[in-house]
Amino acid sequence: MTKPMRLTEEYTPYLAPIFERKAKSITAIDVRKMTSYTDMIVILEAGSGRQVTSLAEHIIKALKKEKIMAYGMEGIKSGEWALLDYGHIIIHVFESKAKDFFDLEGLWSDAPRIDLSQFGPILEPEDDEDDNF
């Protein structure tokens, strides 16, 4: 994997609402050189189906206030996975088990990650193993 890419200002309106809620993990991947259908894929992990819906709805409402409309949305009410397609950025919100199953980070393992540190501390998935032996 290469050094994390710096984030340009054009993506800030899309990413800011994500950091207003408590996702378990957030990953942004630069896919410009690998695909023609989008520039960035953002993957959020939610702790429950209810949180998947809540995160997706919050992002949609926040972007509507900025007059940014999605080209497409899928799975918001299902609670396992939601996809928000804004053209140059696609946001996936996964419940933990669905995130592990689809493993989009693994699929895009050769693509550079985007540095999101300007939004605050990056959340990492919780370690399921007990370290207190």
C-alpha positions as CSV (number, residue, x, y, z in Angstrom):
1,M,0.0,0.0,0.0
2,T,1.2,3.5,-0.8
3,K,1.4,6.6,1.5
4,P,-2.1,8.0,2.4
5,M,-3.4,10.6,-0.1
6,R,-4.1,14.1,1.2
7,L,-7.8,15.1,0.9
8,T,-8.9,17.9,-1.4
9,E,-11.5,20.4,-0.3
10,E,-14.1,19.3,-2.8
11,Y,-14.7,16.1,-0.7
12,T,-15.1,17.9,2.6
13,P,-18.9,18.4,2.4
14,Y,-19.3,14.7,1.9
15,L,-17.1,13.6,4.7
16,A,-17.9,16.1,7.4
17,P,-21.4,14.6,8.2
18,I,-19.8,11.2,8.6
19,F,-17.6,12.4,11.5
20,E,-20.7,13.9,13.2
21,R,-21.8,10.4,14.1
22,K,-20.1,7.5,15.8
23,A,-19.2,5.0,13.2
24,K,-17.0,2.1,14.4
25,S,-14.5,2.7,11.6
26,I,-14.1,4.9,8.6
27,T,-11.9,4.2,5.5
28,A,-11.6,6.4,2.4
29,I,-10.0,4.9,-0.7
30,D,-8.7,6.7,-3.8
31,V,-9.8,4.7,-6.8
32,R,-9.3,7.3,-9.5
33,K,-6.6,5.3,-11.2
34,M,-8.4,2.0,-10.9
35,T,-11.9,2.6,-12.1
36,S,-13.9,5.1,-14.2
37,Y,-17.2,5.1,-12.2
38,T,-16.0,7.0,-9.1
39,D,-13.0,8.8,-7.6
40,M,-13.4,7.8,-3.9
41,I,-15.0,5.0,-2.0
42,V,-15.8,5.6,1.7
43,I,-16.6,2.6,3.9
44,L,-18.2,3.1,7.3
45,E,-18.8,0.4,9.9
46,A,-21.9,0.7,12.1
47,G,-22.4,-1.3,15.3
48,S,-26.0,-2.3,14.5
49,G,-28.6,-2.3,11.7
50,R,-30.3,0.6,13.3
51,Q,-27.0,2.6,13.2
52,V,-26.6,1.8,9.5
53,T,-29.9,3.4,8.8
54,S,-29.2,6.3,11.1
55,L,-25.8,7.1,9.6
56,A,-27.1,6.9,6.1
57,E,-30.1,9.1,6.8
58,H,-27.9,11.6,8.6
59,I,-25.5,11.9,5.6
60,I,-28.3,12.2,3.1
61,K,-30.0,15.0,5.2
62,A,-26.8,16.9,5.8
63,L,-25.9,16.8,2.1
64,K,-29.4,17.9,1.1
65,K,-29.0,21.0,3.3
66,E,-25.9,21.7,1.1
67,K,-28.0,21.1,-2.0
68,I,-26.0,18.0,-2.8
69,M,-28.3,15.2,-4.0
70,A,-27.4,11.5,-4.4
71,Y,-27.6,9.9,-7.9
72,G,-28.7,6.7,-6.2
73,M,-29.3,5.1,-2.8
74,E,-29.8,1.5,-1.9
75,G,-30.5,-0.6,1.2
76,I,-31.0,2.3,3.7
77,K,-34.0,0.7,5.5
78,S,-32.6,-2.9,5.4
79,G,-30.0,-2.1,8.1
80,E,-27.3,-4.4,6.8
81,W,-25.7,-2.2,4.2
82,A,-26.5,1.1,2.6
83,L,-25.0,2.6,-0.5
84,L,-25.0,6.4,-1.2
85,D,-23.9,7.2,-4.7
86,Y,-22.8,10.9,-5.2
87,G,-21.0,10.2,-8.5
88,H,-17.4,11.0,-7.7
89,I,-17.8,9.6,-4.2
90,I,-19.6,6.5,-3.2
91,I,-20.4,5.9,0.5
92,H,-21.0,2.4,1.9
93,V,-22.4,2.0,5.4
94,F,-22.1,-1.6,6.6
95,E,-23.2,-3.4,9.7
96,S,-20.1,-5.2,11.1
97,K,-20.9,-8.7,9.8
98,A,-21.8,-7.4,6.3
99,K,-18.6,-5.4,6.2
100,D,-16.5,-8.5,7.0
101,F,-18.4,-10.5,4.4
102,F,-18.0,-8.1,1.6
103,D,-14.5,-7.0,2.5
104,L,-14.3,-3.9,0.3
105,E,-11.0,-2.9,1.9
106,G,-9.6,-6.2,0.7
107,L,-11.0,-5.8,-2.8
108,W,-9.4,-2.4,-3.0
109,S,-6.2,-3.3,-1.1
110,D,-3.9,-1.9,-3.9
111,A,-5.6,1.5,-3.9
112,P,-4.2,4.3,-1.8
113,R,-6.0,5.2,1.4
114,I,-7.0,8.9,1.9
115,D,-5.8,10.7,5.0
116,L,-8.9,11.7,7.0
117,S,-7.0,13.1,10.0
118,Q,-8.2,16.6,9.4
119,F,-11.6,15.5,10.7
120,G,-10.3,14.2,14.0
121,P,-9.1,10.9,15.3
122,I,-9.6,8.0,12.9
123,L,-11.8,5.3,14.4
124,E,-10.5,1.8,14.1
125,P,-12.6,-1.4,14.4
126,E,-12.7,-2.8,17.9
127,D,-10.5,-5.8,18.6
128,D,-12.8,-8.7,19.2
129,E,-10.1,-10.7,21.1
130,D,-9.6,-10.3,24.8
131,D,-6.1,-9.0,25.5
132,N,-6.3,-9.6,29.2
133,F,-4.8,-13.1,29.4
